[in-house]
Amino acid sequence: MADGNLSMPASTPIKTTCPYCGTGCGVEATPSGKLVRVAGDPQHPTNAGRLCVKGSALGDTVVPQGRLLHPQLRDKQSPGQPLQRLSWDAALDHAAGELRRIIDTHGPESVAWYVSGQLLTEDYYVANKLVKGFVGTANIDTNSRLCMSSAVAGHKRAFGEDIVPVAYEDLDRCDLVVLVGSNTAWCHPILFQRMLRAREARPQMKIVVLDPRKTASTEMADLHLGLRAGSDVRLFNGLLAHLHRLGLTDAAFVERSTLGLDETLAAADRDASLADIAADCGLEVEALERFYALFAATERVITCFSMGVNQSSAGTDKVNSIINCHLLTGRIGKPGAGPFSLTGQPNAMGGREVGGLANMLASHMDLEREEHRELVQRFWQSPAIASRTGLKAVDLFKAIESGEIKAVWIMATNPVVSLPDADQVRRALDQCELVIVSDVMAETDTTAYAHLLLPAQGWGEKDGTVTNSERCISRQRAFVPPLGEARPDWWMLSEVARRWGHAAQFPYRAVHEIFDEHARLSAFENEGARYFDIGGLAGLDAHAYDALAPLRWPVPRTAADARHLQAFADGRFYHADGLARFVPTPARAPANAVDADYPLVLNTGRVRDHWHTMTRTGLSATLSSHIPEPFVELNPADAEAAGIAHGSLARVSTRWGSLVGRAVVADEHARGSLFVPIHWNAQFASDARVGALVNPVVDPVSGEPEFKHTPAKVEAFVPAWHGFILSRKPLAIRHLAWWTRVTGASFTRYELAGDATSLPWPEFGRVLLGASADADWLEYIDGAGGLYRAAHVVDGRIEAVLFVAPRPDLPSRNWLASLFAAGQLDDEARIGLLAGEPLAAGPDEGATICSCFGVGQKRIVAAIESGQADSVVKLGELLKCGTNCGSCVPELKKILSKTQAGAKAASTAS
């Protein structure tokens, strides 16, 4: 394909898998011209044709903008010089030669790989084989360390193997779903909608949410426990003791299939009263009693947990405190019951299968066990095998800064944004001897520090498999040709291995050959010793592999070897003695406490329509419309104390860094806490990398960082002026004090703030908008009021607009945005330009609530106030909002309730 060109003939739909969350939804992608139409795959067992708004907008992201197209080399001695384009042979010669030089000089522990849950299983497999078996180090870790490693560690401690014992179909059969540290409505919306449909079909089913925040998920819950941040272990230890006191122990199961109950009960402070537990958790006793009673009375319970559990300095203990309650009651290995880790990334599970973490070996084997190391080395026919645990993510980048690691290869991830203490990562890469980055995008916060850039294939171009949260393996198929010279990650790694003389062990010509080897290793001398076994998929040729339908492991070689897909249904676990372990989990406070200097708790997480560091979702106007800016959510009392008004700018600071975001002052937000989203990077905002603020302390077992509890402070950020720009062309605005960039349908929007109290606005405005002196230029200046407005028109069409004021309450962007989709401006539109609204002002949609159909808040409120809609269902019938993916339903419910309450109050007052 020609560089930067994306044009395809119309074709039949290609079945593939969504590249976002760990739900693993099936997708049908249909290329047509320069567009890709995306729909849910009705045959995929995960989603049966449904897609959330991110999945529905995937076609927006299959574009050439910003793509890395060719291998490039940066001259380390002349960092300001342009990157030099290389051939693939030259680039791979350079990578192999420099890595070999460093290994030969300093040893195998001097190099490292940092990879990603965005990789396909086959990429992951080759990376771990090369590093652990042929370099001979376990210094390969993954960004899954940041989201799921506490779940892995908890599973291994309890079960002897990293096994998720629950499937999605169990959500249809359970009578109680407990969501712990998971805003499932936004982060796993297809699963959340499945839960809601199950509850609608069986009203006796209940949904309980345990979360310090009030979220979209709590809006739809039967019960919300807003527990104090970091108190999860105390709550579940209390539940364990409570269940034991009530005599709800499944004595036969505990005797037959477990060890360690007495020690675990002792560590759980079994004599603590419910009042003491409630006080420690920041809860009302009645709410705690209600939850404990629901859990006690319900046989079919699924406890779903996600980042609020895992991303903690006590994350592994949180996981095991949950599992302990299921083991005690025998609510595991049965339909509709069990602990359920909701995976963050599309292939975090696939990465775990192939040993993607620095403390694992492929096929669920243990790096610490000599017999497993010998088995894997013999299967790989490798000259070496890593003999000790490698450096986990946070420690890995500390070792780069200290010079212990002299070369790092970063694949499909953006650690300068996503890791805690992210400025330390920047310092580490800045002084590292060799930084190789293989990525889809040319400009990220991380590629800026690369010496060698390698263009990787993106979603729609690459081919392989992924495994979702319920252990379901699905194909991710290519449906467009690769842009430029982009290549698969497995191919790059294999080419380096061949240059090191290992062509016989890396002979892969096609991706199905890698999958075949992965499947054979899973069955190699297994004989039932490991639950992970896909030996039944070994030997697939290219055609059979391409036709592979989604299926859940294990998939053993013969029917006689088959174990039930309901994990642990036979009461057998995967410690050497076949018994599960209760794990004592003494409650402890978060690693860093608030103090007088940093009196608030900073919590971080996702928003509904964006993903990770926005390198994909930031390309979509649809996904950028819901929450367009980085924000700081806080309680009104905390906002008042800091002199912060809703909609103004606020600076959050910690001991590690600071950022500026738009203040969202919310009554329902807990006092003493702040919430900031994780997504914004240096390409989309001047000062919003929340990773730079996050405490780098990690869980001592899993190595997972504490993203949910960093001591912080907040203060008003008061610029001299506020403004915004809408422009057809990208603009150079990085010199301003504060800015964010938002993708629009046919324009780019910039929100601005400046610290200069006096600017020559006519000249400065033209510079900002890139307009020449003789351009068709409209402007309005109110020197006394500090207002400036300008519009640049080219050939009768709007090219750009700029609005500036001393306060942030500027005109709505919606009508101005609509002009960019129009043709020639008529006289009325030209007159209205500088007012920011048409002469005959029509209804303003307001902030986008339903991204699928572009329905704004003001239209929703108007429909409720007019009496046309008195329910979420009626709103859907009238406006279509909430009728596609359903992820906006919690917000619709909240708007409905608030609007109706306001109308009732007004009526009473009158």
Secondary structure, 3 states (H helix, E strand, C coil): CCCCCCCECCCCCEEEECCCCCCCCEEEEEEEECEEEEEECCCCCCCCCCCCHHHHCHHHHCCCCCECCCCEECCCCCCCCCCEECCHHHHHHHHHHHHHHHHHHHCHHHEEEEECCCCCHHHHHHHHHHHHHHHCCCCEEEHHHHCCHHHHHHHHHHHCCCCCCCCHHHHCCCCEEEEECCCHHHHCHHHHHHHHHHHHHCCCCEEEEECCCCCHHHHCCCEEECCCCCCHHHHHHHHHHHHHHCCCCCHHHHHHHEECHHHHHHHCCCCCCHHHHHHHHCCCHHHHHHHHHHHHHCCCEEEEECHHHHCCCCHHHHHHHHHHHHHHHCCCCECCEEEEECCCCCCHHHHHHCCCCCCEECCCEECCCHHHHHHHHHHHCCCCCCCCCCCCHHHHHHHHHHCCCCEEEEECCCHHHHCCCHHHHHHHHHHCCEEEEEECECCCCCHHHCCEEEEECCCCCCCEEEECCCCEEEEECCCCCCCCCCECHHHHHHHHHHHCCCCCCCCCCCHHHHHHHHHHHHHCCCCCCCCCCCHHHCCCCHHHHHCCCCEECCCCCCHHHCCCCCCCCCCCCCCCCCCEECCCCCCCCCCCCCCCCCCEEEEEECCCCCCCCCCCHHHCHHHHCCCCCCEEEECHHHHHHHCCCCCCEEEEECCCCEEEEEEEECCCCCCCEEEEECCCCCCCECCCCHHHHCCCCECCCCCCECCCCEEEEEEEECCCEEEEEEECCCCCCCCCCEEEEEECCCCEEEEEEECCCCCCHHHHHHHHHCCCCCCEEEEEEECCCCEEEEEEEECCEEEEEEEEECCCCCCCCHHHHHHCCCCCCCHHHHHHHCCCCCCCCCCCCCCEEECCCCEEHHHHHHHHHCCCCCCHHHHHHHHCCCCCCCCCHHHHHHHHHHHHHHHHHHHHHC
